[in-house]
């Protein structure tokens, strides 16, 4: 038997089995295509919360945030009077005790950074100019070296040819 005939018979058998499966499961062909024949898991139902329950949850959340703000406000004056060790400073991004920089300090830092970048750019451009000046020198040394190597090869070749054979 030819391979193509065997494959065609297998495909026909698969088609027949799929039709039988659809008939037994009660799914029509159109529904099987749109739904997906292999998807048999039931979908999870969404939890429905009444408007009253949503209001209670929102109120509870507001109370929690108010307590956090009260705690942070009461801790702030006490923190100014006491100096903490560097290890005890709050580093959490959302912490109310986190320090911020004043606008003047930010401007000074930005100016210093711009100055560093300008110096780095100037150093890079001067090194590029130096490299550009040195580049032709390297080419000329390579050009001078090539004839010397050719001469060395010619001498070696002549020595091999003039060597008496035994």
Protein Blocks (a to p, Z undefined) as FASTA:
>chain_A
ZZklmmmmmmmmmmmmmmmmmmmnopafklmmmnopmlmbdcdddddddfklmmmmmmmm
mmmmmmmmmmmmmmmmmmmmpccdfklpcfbfklckbccddfklmmmmmmmmmmmmmmmm
mmmmmmmmmmmmmmmmmmmmmmmmmmmmmmmmmmmmmmmmmpccZZ
